[in-house]
Amino acid sequence: MRVITFGTFDVFHIGHLHILERARSFGNSLVVGVSTDDLNFSKKGRYPVYSQDERREIIRALKCVDEVFLEESLELKRHYLIEHRADVLVMGDDWAGKFDEFKDICRVEYLPRTPSISTTATIEKIKLK
Ligand code: C2G
């Protein structure tokens, strides 16, 4: 079973690790689409702290990850799912319902986010120190 997930994974934290490990447990191979800097700007109105090449390298080094590619557009999701022969798409439940249209080609699972941690909260915490 091939599992796929997507994200920016900026300022990598324990919530990111937990979703990737849980995603991997749905199959025996995990492919991760790492959002490009420009896609993150269009989604969130700011560029990530770490560049797409740095974020991709961090994700690629994880034991639970088998393959990494750059996600350039949200509109290309169906193409990525087909290209990577995904059997299961896993996302955090902040995306609940948003990818149901792909249930015709793969299983779609939304997992609960790890509470009390986010990239934004971490950046704010560092700023206040
Ligand atoms: N996440 C989590 N717990 C947290 C924070 C994040 O489980 N405390 C999960 C999110 O739900 C997401 C993944 O970690 O599934 C990556 O989160 P982000 O880097 O914020 O990704 P995002 O910018 O939402 O990109 O095509 C979809 C997008 O590219 C997803």
Backbone and ligand atoms as CSV (ligand in chain L), in Angstrom:
chain,resi,resn,atom,element,x,y,z
A,1,MET,N,N,0.838,-1.208,0.000
A,1,MET,CA,C,0.000,0.000,0.000
A,1,MET,C,C,0.864,1.245,0.000
A,2,ARG,N,N,0.586,2.154,-0.936
A,2,ARG,CA,C,1.359,3.400,-1.025
A,2,ARG,C,C,0.548,4.548,-0.431
A,3,VAL,N,N,1.152,5.232,0.520
A,3,VAL,CA,C,0.480,6.338,1.210
A,3,VAL,C,C,1.102,7.647,0.727
A,4,ILE,N,N,0.270,8.683,0.608
A,4,ILE,CA,C,0.786,10.004,0.225
A,4,ILE,C,C,0.252,11.053,1.185
A,5,THR,N,N,1.049,12.071,1.459
A,5,THR,CA,C,0.581,13.207,2.239
A,5,THR,C,C,1.272,14.464,1.730
A,6,PHE,N,N,0.729,15.615,2.125
A,6,PHE,CA,C,1.238,16.902,1.634
A,6,PHE,C,C,1.389,17.876,2.793
A,7,GLY,N,N,2.317,18.803,2.661
A,7,GLY,CA,C,2.426,19.854,3.683
A,7,GLY,C,C,3.631,20.733,3.454
A,8,THR,N,N,3.670,21.821,4.208
A,8,THR,CA,C,4.805,22.750,4.119
A,8,THR,C,C,5.936,22.271,5.036
A,9,PHE,N,N,5.574,21.806,6.221
A,9,PHE,CA,C,6.528,21.290,7.210
A,9,PHE,C,C,7.621,22.315,7.508
A,10,ASP,N,N,7.205,23.575,7.730
A,10,ASP,CA,C,8.172,24.633,8.037
A,10,ASP,C,C,8.464,24.624,9.541
A,11,VAL,N,N,9.683,24.902,9.925
A,11,VAL,CA,C,10.124,24.869,11.327
A,11,VAL,C,C,9.648,23.530,11.923
A,12,PHE,N,N,10.209,22.463,11.400
A,12,PHE,CA,C,9.747,21.094,11.673
A,12,PHE,C,C,9.544,20.843,13.174
A,13,HIS,N,N,8.377,20.320,13.532
A,13,HIS,CA,C,8.069,20.100,14.949
A,13,HIS,C,C,7.401,18.731,15.165
A,14,ILE,N,N,7.107,18.427,16.415
A,14,ILE,CA,C,6.616,17.098,16.804
A,14,ILE,C,C,5.263,16.749,16.148
A,15,GLY,N,N,4.424,17.766,15.904
A,15,GLY,CA,C,3.139,17.527,15.221
A,15,GLY,C,C,3.387,17.017,13.800
A,16,HIS,N,N,4.398,17.565,13.137
A,16,HIS,CA,C,4.758,17.112,11.791
A,16,HIS,C,C,5.244,15.661,11.836
A,17,LEU,N,N,6.122,15.375,12.797
A,17,LEU,CA,C,6.660,14.009,12.909
A,17,LEU,C,C,5.522,13.009,13.154
A,18,HIS,N,N,4.617,13.374,14.078
A,18,HIS,CA,C,3.538,12.441,14.416
A,18,HIS,C,C,2.616,12.161,13.230
A,19,ILE,N,N,2.308,13.190,12.434
A,19,ILE,CA,C,1.398,12.895,11.314
A,19,ILE,C,C,2.105,12.041,10.260
A,20,LEU,N,N,3.400,12.281,10.067
A,20,LEU,CA,C,4.132,11.475,9.070
A,20,LEU,C,C,4.240,10.018,9.539
A,21,GLU,N,N,4.497,9.813,10.818
A,21,GLU,CA,C,4.602,8.440,11.331
A,21,GLU,C,C,3.248,7.725,11.259
A,22,ARG,N,N,2.182,8.458,11.590
A,22,ARG,CA,C,0.854,7.843,11.535
A,22,ARG,C,C,0.466,7.563,10.084
A,23,ALA,N,N,0.826,8.487,9.180
A,23,ALA,CA,C,0.525,8.280,7.753
A,23,ALA,C,C,1.219,7.004,7.262
A,24,ARG,N,N,2.478,6.853,7.621
A,24,ARG,CA,C,3.270,5.683,7.179
A,24,ARG,C,C,2.642,4.383,7.649
A,25,SER,N,N,1.990,4.403,8.815
A,25,SER,CA,C,1.419,3.167,9.364
A,25,SER,C,C,0.190,2.690,8.572
A,26,PHE,N,N,-0.315,3.503,7.639
A,26,PHE,CA,C,-1.429,3.080,6.789
A,26,PHE,C,C,-0.974,2.197,5.626
A,27,GLY,N,N,0.345,2.091,5.419
A,27,GLY,CA,C,0.834,1.280,4.305
A,27,GLY,C,C,2.270,0.882,4.518
A,28,ASN,N,N,2.963,0.580,3.409
A,28,ASN,CA,C,4.386,0.243,3.566
A,28,ASN,C,C,5.303,1.163,2.787
A,29,SER,N,N,4.769,2.263,2.293
A,29,SER,CA,C,5.610,3.242,1.604
A,29,SER,C,C,4.939,4.614,1.730
A,30,LEU,N,N,5.719,5.611,2.130
A,30,LEU,CA,C,5.146,6.958,2.306
A,30,LEU,C,C,5.826,7.959,1.373
A,31,VAL,N,N,5.004,8.613,0.544
A,31,VAL,CA,C,5.472,9.672,-0.354
A,31,VAL,C,C,4.974,11.000,0.204
A,32,VAL,N,N,5.854,12.003,0.274
A,32,VAL,CA,C,5.460,13.298,0.831
A,32,VAL,C,C,5.635,14.403,-0.208
A,33,GLY,N,N,4.567,15.153,-0.446
A,33,GLY,CA,C,4.622,16.336,-1.309
A,33,GLY,C,C,4.889,17.545,-0.422
A,34,VAL,N,N,6.061,18.139,-0.571
A,34,VAL,CA,C,6.439,19.311,0.235
A,34,VAL,C,C,6.087,20.569,-0.557
A,35,SER,N,N,5.253,21.428,0.024
A,35,SER,CA,C,4.810,22.640,-0.681
A,35,SER,C,C,5.985,23.552,-1.015
A,36,THR,N,N,5.990,24.071,-2.225
A,36,THR,CA,C,7.045,25.021,-2.604
A,36,THR,C,C,6.874,26.333,-1.823
A,37,ASP,N,N,7.917,27.156,-1.843
A,37,ASP,CA,C,7.851,28.461,-1.175
A,37,ASP,C,C,6.709,29.302,-1.768
A,38,ASP,N,N,6.579,29.282,-3.091
A,38,ASP,CA,C,5.534,30.094,-3.737
A,38,ASP,C,C,4.137,29.580,-3.400
A,39,LEU,N,N,3.966,28.259,-3.328
A,39,LEU,CA,C,2.650,27.724,-2.958
A,39,LEU,C,C,2.315,28.144,-1.526
A,40,ASN,N,N,3.316,28.083,-0.636
A,40,ASN,CA,C,3.049,28.492,0.746
A,40,ASN,C,C,2.660,29.965,0.812
A,41,PHE,N,N,3.327,30.787,-0.006
A,41,PHE,CA,C,2.976,32.221,-0.030
A,41,PHE,C,C,1.521,32.389,-0.482
A,42,SER,N,N,1.135,31.622,-1.497
A,42,SER,CA,C,-0.237,31.783,-1.984
A,42,SER,C,C,-1.253,31.249,-0.975
A,43,LYS,N,N,-0.891,30.225,-0.169
A,43,LYS,CA,C,-1.819,29.664,0.828
A,43,LYS,C,C,-1.896,30.528,2.073
A,44,LYS,N,N,-0.711,31.020,2.533
A,44,LYS,CA,C,-0.657,31.631,3.868
A,44,LYS,C,C,-0.219,33.102,3.884
A,45,GLY,N,N,0.143,33.629,2.710
A,45,GLY,CA,C,0.518,35.041,2.629
A,45,GLY,C,C,1.890,35.343,3.206
A,46,ARG,N,N,2.706,34.306,3.449
A,46,ARG,CA,C,4.091,34.559,3.862
A,46,ARG,C,C,4.976,33.418,3.365
A,47,TYR,N,N,6.264,33.762,3.205
A,47,TYR,CA,C,7.203,32.722,2.790
A,47,TYR,C,C,7.632,31.929,4.014
A,48,PRO,N,N,7.930,30.652,3.844
A,48,PRO,CA,C,8.364,29.850,4.994
A,48,PRO,C,C,9.703,30.333,5.545
A,49,VAL,N,N,9.995,29.989,6.792
A,49,VAL,CA,C,11.280,30.324,7.401
A,49,VAL,C,C,12.389,29.533,6.689
A,50,TYR,N,N,12.150,28.245,6.483
A,50,TYR,CA,C,13.124,27.390,5.797
A,50,TYR,C,C,12.729,27.255,4.323
A,51,SER,N,N,13.729,27.244,3.454
A,51,SER,CA,C,13.466,27.165,2.009
A,51,SER,C,C,12.925,25.782,1.638
A,52,GLN,N,N,12.340,25.715,0.466
A,52,GLN,CA,C,11.779,24.426,0.019
A,52,GLN,C,C,12.854,23.345,-0.077
A,53,ASP,N,N,14.076,23.712,-0.453
A,53,ASP,CA,C,15.143,22.711,-0.551
A,53,ASP,C,C,15.530,22.197,0.834
A,54,GLU,N,N,15.583,23.101,1.819
A,54,GLU,CA,C,15.899,22.677,3.195
A,54,GLU,C,C,14.779,21.820,3.759
A,55,ARG,N,N,13.526,22.230,3.541
A,55,ARG,CA,C,12.389,21.473,4.082
A,55,ARG,C,C,12.321,20.086,3.436
A,56,ARG,N,N,12.588,20.050,2.128
A,56,ARG,CA,C,12.573,18.753,1.424
A,56,ARG,C,C,13.671,17.823,1.964
A,57,GLU,N,N,14.849,18.398,2.245
A,57,GLU,CA,C,15.959,17.581,2.740
A,57,GLU,C,C,15.666,17.010,4.128
A,58,ILE,N,N,15.052,17.832,4.972
A,58,ILE,CA,C,14.695,17.374,6.331
A,58,ILE,C,C,13.701,16.213,6.235
A,59,ILE,N,N,12.660,16.380,5.403
A,59,ILE,CA,C,11.628,15.336,5.281
A,59,ILE,C,C,12.237,14.062,4.691
A,60,ARG,N,N,13.112,14.232,3.710
A,60,ARG,CA,C,13.717,13.069,3.055
A,60,ARG,C,C,14.562,12.239,4.028
A,61,ALA,N,N,15.130,12.896,5.047
A,61,ALA,CA,C,16.026,12.213,5.992
A,61,ALA,C,C,15.269,11.382,7.033
A,62,LEU,N,N,13.933,11.531,7.105
A,62,LEU,CA,C,13.177,10.821,8.143
A,62,LEU,C,C,13.029,9.338,7.816
A,63,LYS,N,N,13.109,8.526,8.868
A,63,LYS,CA,C,13.013,7.079,8.723
A,63,LYS,C,C,11.661,6.638,8.140
A,64,CYS,N,N,10.591,7.373,8.481
A,64,CYS,CA,C,9.254,6.964,8.043
A,64,CYS,C,C,8.933,7.404,6.605
A,65,VAL,N,N,9.828,8.152,5.968
A,65,VAL,CA,C,9.554,8.695,4.624
A,65,VAL,C,C,10.357,7.950,3.564
A,66,ASP,N,N,9.668,7.550,2.482
A,66,ASP,CA,C,10.347,6.816,1.412
A,66,ASP,C,C,10.676,7.691,0.205
A,67,GLU,N,N,9.799,8.652,-0.106
A,67,GLU,CA,C,10.019,9.506,-1.283
A,67,GLU,C,C,9.501,10.900,-1.005
A,68,VAL,N,N,10.149,11.895,-1.614
A,68,VAL,CA,C,9.714,13.287,-1.443
A,68,VAL,C,C,9.685,13.963,-2.814
A,69,PHE,N,N,8.687,14.834,-3.010
A,69,PHE,CA,C,8.688,15.668,-4.220
A,69,PHE,C,C,8.153,17.040,-3.837
A,70,LEU,N,N,8.316,18.015,-4.716
A,70,LEU,CA,C,7.818,19.361,-4.415
A,70,LEU,C,C,6.396,19.517,-4.950
A,71,GLU,N,N,5.486,19.965,-4.073
A,71,GLU,CA,C,4.094,20.215,-4.461
A,71,GLU,C,C,4.008,21.676,-4.920
A,72,GLU,N,N,3.769,21.865,-6.225
A,72,GLU,CA,C,3.801,23.227,-6.770
A,72,GLU,C,C,2.446,23.922,-6.779
A,73,SER,N,N,1.363,23.128,-6.774
A,73,SER,CA,C,0.034,23.741,-6.848
A,73,SER,C,C,-0.999,22.818,-6.212
A,74,LEU,N,N,-1.965,23.430,-5.525
A,74,LEU,CA,C,-3.042,22.632,-4.923
A,74,LEU,C,C,-3.910,22.011,-6.017
A,75,GLU,N,N,-3.940,22.682,-7.159
A,75,GLU,CA,C,-4.778,22.218,-8.284
A,75,GLU,C,C,-4.258,20.924,-8.909
A,76,LEU,N,N,-2.998,20.587,-8.624
A,76,LEU,CA,C,-2.392,19.403,-9.256
A,76,LEU,C,C,-2.539,18.131,-8.421
A,77,LYS,N,N,-3.351,18.220,-7.344
A,77,LYS,CA,C,-3.417,17.090,-6.407
A,77,LYS,C,C,-3.781,15.768,-7.106
A,78,ARG,N,N,-4.794,15.796,-7.961
A,78,ARG,CA,C,-5.203,14.550,-8.635
A,78,ARG,C,C,-4.041,13.987,-9.471
A,79,HIS,N,N,-3.353,14.884,-10.160
A,79,HIS,CA,C,-2.195,14.470,-10.969
A,79,HIS,C,C,-1.120,13.810,-10.084
A,80,TYR,N,N,-0.839,14.416,-8.922
A,80,TYR,CA,C,0.182,13.850,-8.018
A,80,TYR,C,C,-0.254,12.469,-7.498
A,81,LEU,N,N,-1.537,12.347,-7.165
A,81,LEU,CA,C,-2.025,11.062,-6.629
A,81,LEU,C,C,-1.852,9.955,-7.671
A,82,ILE,N,N,-2.136,10.295,-8.919
A,82,ILE,CA,C,-2.018,9.298,-9.992
A,82,ILE,C,C,-0.545,9.017,-10.284
A,83,GLU,N,N,0.227,10.098,-10.401
A,83,GLU,CA,C,1.654,9.957,-10.724
A,83,GLU,C,C,2.385,9.074,-9.705
A,84,HIS,N,N,2.019,9.231,-8.417
A,84,HIS,CA,C,2.709,8.471,-7.365
A,84,HIS,C,C,1.956,7.197,-6.979
A,85,ARG,N,N,0.950,6.844,-7.744
A,85,ARG,CA,C,0.153,5.617,-7.545
A,85,ARG,C,C,-0.276,5.474,-6.082
A,86,ALA,N,N,-0.865,6.541,-5.539
A,86,ALA,CA,C,-1.262,6.542,-4.125
A,86,ALA,C,C,-2.503,5.679,-3.898
A,87,ASP,N,N,-2.426,4.832,-2.865
A,87,ASP,CA,C,-3.598,4.051,-2.451
A,87,ASP,C,C,-4.363,4.781,-1.349
A,88,VAL,N,N,-3.629,5.552,-0.553
A,88,VAL,CA,C,-4.247,6.284,0.573
A,88,VAL,C,C,-3.686,7.701,0.616
A,89,LEU,N,N,-4.578,8.685,0.766
A,89,LEU,CA,C,-4.158,10.078,0.993
A,89,LEU,C,C,-4.436,10.381,2.458
A,90,VAL,N,N,-3.413,10.790,3.197
A,90,VAL,CA,C,-3.580,11.136,4.622
A,90,VAL,C,C,-3.304,12.615,4.815
A,91,MET,N,N,-4.218,13.297,5.534
A,91,MET,CA,C,-4.011,14.716,5.866
A,91,MET,C,C,-4.473,14.970,7.301
A,92,GLY,N,N,-3.996,16.033,7.903
A,92,GLY,CA,C,-4.479,16.439,9.214
A,92,GLY,C,C,-5.915,16.930,9.104
A,93,ASP,N,N,-6.644,16.900,10.236
A,93,ASP,CA,C,-8.073,17.217,10.154
A,93,ASP,C,C,-8.373,18.708,10.006
A,94,ASP,N,N,-7.326,19.547,9.915
A,94,ASP,CA,C,-7.581,20.936,9.517
A,94,ASP,C,C,-8.016,20.966,8.042
A,95,TRP,N,N,-7.783,19.861,7.328
A,95,TRP,CA,C,-8.182,19.749,5.915
A,95,TRP,C,C,-9.421,18.863,5.761
A,96,ALA,N,N,-10.094,18.541,6.861
A,96,ALA,CA,C,-11.232,17.601,6.816
A,96,ALA,C,C,-12.243,17.970,5.725
A,97,GLY,N,N,-12.561,17.002,4.893
A,97,GLY,CA,C,-13.562,17.191,3.834
A,97,GLY,C,C,-13.010,17.814,2.560
A,98,LYS,N,N,-11.836,18.452,2.654
A,98,LYS,CA,C,-11.335,19.231,1.511
A,98,LYS,C,C,-10.860,18.365,0.340
A,99,PHE,N,N,-10.537,17.104,0.628
A,99,PHE,CA,C,-10.002,16.262,-0.441
A,99,PHE,C,C,-10.891,15.055,-0.748
A,100,ASP,N,N,-12.174,15.165,-0.335
A,100,ASP,CA,C,-13.108,14.049,-0.539
A,100,ASP,C,C,-13.321,13.732,-2.019
A,101,GLU,N,N,-13.092,14.718,-2.875
A,101,GLU,CA,C,-13.292,14.493,-4.321
A,101,GLU,C,C,-12.350,13.412,-4.887
A,102,PHE,N,N,-11.290,13.082,-4.109
A,102,PHE,CA,C,-10.331,12.085,-4.621
A,102,PHE,C,C,-10.659,10.663,-4.176
A,103,LYS,N,N,-11.812,10.537,-3.485
A,103,LYS,CA,C,-12.208,9.201,-3.002
A,103,LYS,C,C,-12.503,8.249,-4.161
A,104,ASP,N,N,-12.635,8.793,-5.374
A,104,ASP,CA,C,-12.853,7.911,-6.532
A,104,ASP,C,C,-11.564,7.196,-6.954
A,105,ILE,N,N,-10.395,7.721,-6.542
A,105,ILE,CA,C,-9.145,7.054,-6.964
A,105,ILE,C,C,-8.307,6.508,-5.802
A,106,CYS,N,N,-8.593,6.955,-4.557
A,106,CYS,CA,C,-7.850,6.405,-3.411
A,106,CYS,C,C,-8.660,6.585,-2.127
A,107,ARG,N,N,-8.185,5.929,-1.069
A,107,ARG,CA,C,-8.818,6.116,0.243
A,107,ARG,C,C,-8.345,7.474,0.766
A,108,VAL,N,N,-9.209,8.219,1.456
A,108,VAL,CA,C,-8.825,9.534,1.989
A,108,VAL,C,C,-9.039,9.521,3.500
A,109,GLU,N,N,-7.970,9.800,4.263
A,109,GLU,CA,C,-8.046,9.757,5.731
A,109,GLU,C,C,-7.608,11.091,6.310
A,110,TYR,N,N,-8.394,11.624,7.245
A,110,TYR,CA,C,-8.019,12.854,7.956
A,110,TYR,C,C,-7.707,12.471,9.398
A,111,LEU,N,N,-6.519,12.785,9.869
A,111,LEU,CA,C,-6.120,12.391,11.229
A,111,LEU,C,C,-6.119,13.606,12.150
A,112,PRO,N,N,-6.442,13.392,13.438
A,112,PRO,CA,C,-6.440,14.528,14.367
A,112,PRO,C,C,-5.058,15.170,14.466
A,113,ARG,N,N,-5.024,16.496,14.474
A,113,ARG,CA,C,-3.748,17.206,14.622
A,113,ARG,C,C,-3.215,17.009,16.037
A,114,THR,N,N,-1.905,17.094,16.189
A,114,THR,CA,C,-1.303,17.080,17.529
A,114,THR,C,C,-1.659,18.411,18.202
A,115,PRO,N,N,-2.255,18.358,19.401
A,115,PRO,CA,C,-2.682,19.610,20.038
A,115,PRO,C,C,-1.512,20.500,20.475
A,116,SER,N,N,-1.801,21.775,20.597
A,116,SER,CA,C,-0.904,22.767,21.219
A,116,SER,C,C,0.438,22.965,20.537
A,117,ILE,N,N,0.553,22.652,19.257
A,117,ILE,CA,C,1.808,22.995,18.573
A,117,ILE,C,C,1.531,23.372,17.124
A,118,SER,N,N,2.188,24.435,16.692
A,118,SER,CA,C,2.105,24.838,15.288
A,118,SER,C,C,3.341,25.660,14.960
A,119,THR,N,N,3.621,25.773,13.665
A,119,THR,CA,C,4.768,26.584,13.225
A,119,THR,C,C,4.584,28.033,13.685
A,120,THR,N,N,3.372,28.556,13.496
A,120,THR,CA,C,3.109,29.951,13.857
A,120,THR,C,C,3.320,30.176,15.350
A,121,ALA,N,N,2.790,29.259,16.187
A,121,ALA,CA,C,2.947,29.416,17.645
A,121,ALA,C,C,4.422,29.341,18.029
A,122,THR,N,N,5.173,28.484,17.357
A,122,THR,CA,C,6.599,28.337,17.670
A,122,THR,C,C,7.356,29.619,17.309
A,123,ILE,N,N,7.045,30.179,16.146
A,123,ILE,CA,C,7.710,31.430,15.732
A,123,ILE,C,C,7.390,32.539,16.744
A,124,GLU,N,N,6.121,32.622,17.164
A,124,GLU,CA,C,5.716,33.651,18.137
A,124,GLU,C,C,6.454,33.465,19.466
A,125,LYS,N,N,6.596,32.219,19.895
A,125,LYS,CA,C,7.270,31.906,21.166
A,125,LYS,C,C,8.736,32.362,21.114
A,126,ILE,N,N,9.384,32.096,19.989
A,126,ILE,CA,C,10.800,32.488,19.844
A,126,ILE,C,C,10.917,34.011,19.859
A,127,LYS,N,N,9.980,34.694,19.166
A,127,LYS,CA,C,10.005,36.161,19.109
A,127,LYS,C,C,9.900,36.782,20.491
A,128,LEU,N,N,9.082,36.158,21.370
A,128,LEU,CA,C,8.808,36.723,22.698
A,128,LEU,C,C,9.969,36.521,23.678
A,129,LYS,N,N,10.901,35.610,23.334
A,129,LYS,CA,C,11.988,35.296,24.278
A,129,LYS,C,C,13.033,36.401,24.308
L,1,C2G,N1,N,-0.123,18.937,11.596
L,1,C2G,C1,C,-0.522,18.156,12.686
L,1,C2G,N2,N,-0.442,18.677,13.953
L,1,C2G,C2,C,0.013,19.940,14.144
L,1,C2G,C3,C,0.422,20.728,13.071
L,1,C2G,C4,C,0.342,20.205,11.771
L,1,C2G,O1,O,-0.952,16.996,12.531
L,1,C2G,N3,N,0.032,20.409,15.407
L,1,C2G,C5,C,-0.229,18.368,10.241
L,1,C2G,C6,C,-1.194,19.141,9.332
L,1,C2G,O2,O,-2.539,18.785,9.610
L,1,C2G,C7,C,-0.737,18.713,7.951
L,1,C2G,C8,C,0.780,18.468,8.165
L,1,C2G,O3,O,0.998,18.418,9.566
L,1,C2G,O4,O,-1.383,17.497,7.547
L,1,C2G,C9,C,1.609,19.584,7.556
L,1,C2G,O5,O,1.154,20.812,8.093
L,1,C2G,P1,P,1.525,22.185,7.374
L,1,C2G,O6,O,2.976,22.255,7.177
L,1,C2G,O7,O,0.824,23.288,8.087
L,1,C2G,O8,O,0.898,21.932,5.932
L,1,C2G,P2,P,-0.076,22.832,5.120
L,1,C2G,O9,O,0.577,24.139,4.888
L,1,C2G,O10,O,-1.427,22.737,5.723
L,1,C2G,O11,O,-0.048,22.115,3.676
L,1,C2G,O12,O,-1.841,20.236,-0.207
L,1,C2G,C10,C,-2.060,20.463,1.143
L,1,C2G,C11,C,-1.131,21.403,1.738
L,1,C2G,O13,O,0.055,21.530,1.032
L,1,C2G,C12,C,-0.947,21.192,3.234
